[in-house]
Amino acid sequence: MLGYLAGGLLLAAGTLPLIPRSILALIPVAIAANIVIGQVVGTITPIPLYLDSIGTVMIGVLAGPAAGAFTGIISNLIWGVTLSPSVIAFSSGAAFIGAAAGWAARLGAFRTPWFAVIAGALAGIPAGALGAPVAAYVFGGGLGSGTGGVVAVLQAAGLEMLNATLAQSLFSDIIDKALIFALAYVIVRTLPRRIRDRYPFTDHSRARSSRAAVRVG
């Protein structure tokens, strides 16, 4: 686990210089949201989802890929050190989701709800593929009560550990990230304009008519 921790710290150090200073005050709030929601969903509910990256995705949408990746990494490291050491091993996947949210926002995916959902589902595919080998070989399958149950059912149906974990990861991550990206779209749309204006990156997420109005104004 120390190797994963060291790798996460190196990744975070590499992204830190690229982060807009205006977003730094929001990152602790995003990290807290990730940890609280993720801990509740992963340990208490039987839902085979994670919902532990809403803060990460929001930072990616507000400030870009580097800020999103940094938030994902630091979130997992803090969560792992304080509550659940196993999540440290999934820091690379958390970084990817934050970066993917920023890339999707830059391409305009958060201008409409359906594009946001599609972008989230697509981001869930590599996220699931990244996490599955770690879950299978390091931890013996799904870690949460819900995800672990899905892996157990698939194994009982005849799938070996890696295939069962990969199937569960892809299923869970695609739905999970589609929901989170959709929620991020709603949150961005409800933010007051004075707040959005603090983060120029959100211009990528404005509807085309709104962007034209801003330029004219």
C-alpha positions as CSV (number, residue, x, y, z in Angstrom):
1,M,0.0,0.0,0.0
2,L,3.0,2.3,0.6
3,G,3.8,2.0,-3.1
4,Y,0.3,3.2,-4.1
5,L,0.6,6.0,-1.6
6,A,3.9,7.2,-3.0
7,G,2.7,6.9,-6.6
8,G,-0.4,9.0,-5.7
9,L,1.7,11.7,-4.1
10,L,3.9,11.9,-7.2
11,L,0.9,12.2,-9.5
12,A,-0.5,14.9,-7.3
13,A,2.8,16.8,-7.3
14,G,2.9,16.7,-11.0
15,T,-0.6,18.2,-11.5
16,L,-0.4,20.8,-8.8
17,P,1.5,23.5,-10.8
18,L,-1.3,23.3,-13.5
19,I,-4.2,24.1,-11.2
20,P,-5.8,27.6,-11.3
21,R,-5.3,29.2,-7.9
22,S,-9.0,30.3,-7.9
23,I,-10.2,26.8,-7.4
24,L,-8.0,25.8,-4.4
25,A,-10.5,26.9,-1.8
26,L,-13.2,24.6,-3.2
27,I,-11.0,21.5,-3.4
28,P,-11.3,20.6,0.3
29,V,-15.1,20.9,0.0
30,A,-15.1,18.6,-3.0
31,I,-12.8,16.1,-1.2
32,A,-15.1,16.0,1.8
33,A,-18.1,15.3,-0.4
34,N,-16.3,12.5,-2.1
35,I,-15.3,10.8,1.2
36,V,-18.6,11.2,3.0
37,I,-20.8,10.0,0.1
38,G,-18.4,7.3,-0.9
39,Q,-18.0,6.0,2.6
40,V,-21.8,5.8,3.2
41,V,-22.6,4.2,-0.2
42,G,-19.7,1.8,0.0
43,T,-20.1,0.5,3.5
44,I,-23.7,1.0,4.5
45,T,-25.9,0.7,1.4
46,P,-26.3,-2.5,-0.8
47,I,-26.2,-0.3,-4.0
48,P,-23.5,-1.6,-6.4
49,L,-22.3,1.9,-7.2
50,Y,-19.7,4.2,-5.7
51,L,-20.9,7.8,-6.0
52,D,-17.5,8.9,-4.6
53,S,-16.4,11.2,-7.3
54,I,-19.0,14.0,-7.5
55,G,-16.6,16.5,-5.9
56,T,-13.8,15.4,-8.3
57,V,-16.0,15.8,-11.4
58,M,-17.3,19.2,-10.2
59,I,-13.7,20.5,-9.9
60,G,-12.9,19.1,-13.3
61,V,-15.9,20.9,-14.8
62,L,-15.1,24.2,-13.0
63,A,-11.3,24.3,-13.5
64,G,-10.2,21.7,-16.0
65,P,-8.5,18.3,-16.2
66,A,-5.5,19.0,-14.0
67,A,-7.6,20.3,-11.1
68,G,-9.9,17.4,-11.5
69,A,-7.1,14.8,-11.5
70,F,-5.5,16.5,-8.5
71,T,-8.7,16.4,-6.5
72,G,-9.3,12.8,-7.3
73,I,-5.8,11.8,-6.2
74,I,-5.8,13.8,-3.0
75,S,-9.3,12.7,-2.1
76,N,-8.4,9.0,-2.3
77,L,-5.2,9.5,-0.3
78,I,-6.9,11.4,2.5
79,W,-9.8,8.9,2.5
80,G,-7.3,6.0,2.6
81,V,-5.2,7.4,5.4
82,T,-8.2,8.3,7.6
83,L,-10.9,5.7,7.0
84,S,-10.4,3.1,4.3
85,P,-6.8,2.2,3.3
86,S,-8.0,0.1,0.3
87,V,-9.1,3.2,-1.7
88,I,-5.5,4.4,-2.0
89,A,-4.9,1.7,-4.6
90,F,-7.6,3.2,-6.8
91,S,-6.0,6.7,-7.0
92,S,-5.1,6.4,-10.6
93,G,-8.7,5.7,-11.5
94,A,-9.8,8.7,-9.4
95,A,-7.3,10.9,-11.2
96,F,-8.6,9.7,-14.6
97,I,-12.2,10.5,-13.7
98,G,-11.3,14.1,-12.7
99,A,-9.2,14.6,-15.9
100,A,-12.0,13.0,-18.0
101,A,-14.5,15.5,-16.5
102,G,-12.3,18.4,-17.5
103,W,-11.7,17.0,-21.0
104,A,-15.4,16.4,-21.5
105,A,-16.2,19.9,-20.3
106,R,-13.7,21.4,-22.7
107,L,-15.4,19.5,-25.5
108,G,-18.8,21.0,-24.5
109,A,-20.3,17.8,-23.0
110,F,-21.8,19.8,-20.1
111,R,-23.8,22.1,-22.4
112,T,-26.7,19.5,-22.5
113,P,-27.8,16.9,-20.0
114,W,-27.7,14.0,-22.5
115,F,-24.1,14.7,-23.6
116,A,-23.1,14.9,-20.0
117,V,-24.7,11.4,-19.4
118,I,-23.0,10.0,-22.5
119,A,-19.7,11.4,-21.5
120,G,-20.0,10.0,-18.0
121,A,-20.9,6.5,-19.3
122,L,-17.9,6.6,-21.7
123,A,-15.6,7.7,-18.9
124,G,-16.8,4.8,-16.8
125,I,-15.4,2.2,-19.3
126,P,-11.7,3.0,-18.8
127,A,-12.4,3.7,-15.1
128,G,-13.8,0.3,-14.6
129,A,-11.0,-1.3,-16.6
130,L,-8.4,0.4,-14.4
131,G,-10.0,-0.6,-11.2
132,A,-10.9,-4.2,-11.9
133,P,-7.4,-5.8,-11.8
134,V,-6.6,-4.0,-8.6
135,A,-9.9,-5.1,-7.0
136,A,-9.4,-8.7,-8.2
137,Y,-5.7,-9.3,-7.5
138,V,-5.1,-7.1,-4.6
139,F,-8.4,-7.3,-2.7
140,G,-10.1,-10.4,-4.1
141,G,-13.1,-8.8,-5.7
142,G,-15.5,-5.9,-5.1
143,L,-14.8,-4.0,-1.9
144,G,-18.2,-2.4,-1.2
145,S,-21.2,-4.4,0.2
146,G,-23.1,-3.9,-3.1
147,T,-20.2,-4.4,-5.5
148,G,-18.9,-7.3,-3.6
149,G,-22.3,-9.0,-3.8
150,V,-22.3,-8.6,-7.6
151,V,-18.9,-10.2,-7.9
152,A,-19.9,-13.1,-5.7
153,V,-23.0,-13.7,-7.8
154,L,-21.0,-13.7,-11.0
155,Q,-18.4,-16.1,-9.5
156,A,-21.2,-18.4,-8.5
157,A,-22.4,-18.3,-12.1
158,G,-19.0,-19.6,-13.2
159,L,-16.9,-16.6,-14.0
160,E,-13.4,-16.5,-12.6
161,M,-12.3,-13.7,-10.3
162,L,-10.8,-11.3,-12.8
163,N,-13.7,-11.7,-15.3
164,A,-16.3,-11.4,-12.6
165,T,-14.6,-8.3,-11.2
166,L,-14.2,-6.7,-14.6
167,A,-17.9,-7.3,-15.5
168,Q,-19.0,-5.8,-12.2
169,S,-16.6,-2.8,-12.5
170,L,-17.7,-2.0,-16.0
171,F,-21.4,-2.3,-15.1
172,S,-21.0,-0.2,-11.9
173,D,-18.7,2.4,-13.3
174,I,-20.7,3.1,-16.5
175,I,-23.9,3.7,-14.5
176,D,-22.1,5.5,-11.6
177,K,-20.2,7.9,-13.8
178,A,-23.3,8.6,-16.0
179,L,-25.2,9.6,-12.8
180,I,-22.4,11.7,-11.5
181,F,-21.8,13.6,-14.7
182,A,-25.6,14.2,-14.9
183,L,-25.6,15.5,-11.3
184,A,-22.6,17.7,-12.1
185,Y,-24.5,19.2,-15.1
186,V,-27.5,20.0,-12.8
187,I,-25.2,21.6,-10.2
188,V,-23.3,23.7,-12.8
189,R,-26.6,24.9,-14.2
190,T,-27.9,26.0,-10.8
191,L,-24.8,27.9,-9.7
192,P,-25.3,31.7,-9.7
193,R,-23.6,33.4,-12.6
194,R,-21.4,35.4,-10.3
195,I,-19.9,32.1,-9.0
196,R,-19.5,30.6,-12.5
197,D,-17.7,33.8,-13.6
198,R,-15.0,33.2,-11.0
199,Y,-14.0,30.1,-13.0
200,P,-13.4,31.0,-16.7
201,F,-13.2,27.2,-17.6
202,T,-17.0,27.0,-17.1
203,D,-17.4,29.0,-20.4
204,H,-16.9,25.6,-22.1
205,S,-20.1,24.4,-20.3
206,R,-22.4,27.3,-21.2
207,A,-25.0,26.8,-23.8
208,R,-24.1,28.3,-27.1
209,S,-26.8,31.0,-26.8
210,S,-25.5,32.0,-23.3
211,R,-21.9,32.2,-24.6
212,A,-23.0,34.4,-27.4
213,A,-24.9,36.6,-25.1
214,V,-21.8,37.0,-22.8
215,R,-19.6,38.0,-25.7
216,V,-22.2,40.5,-27.0
217,G,-22.6,41.9,-23.5
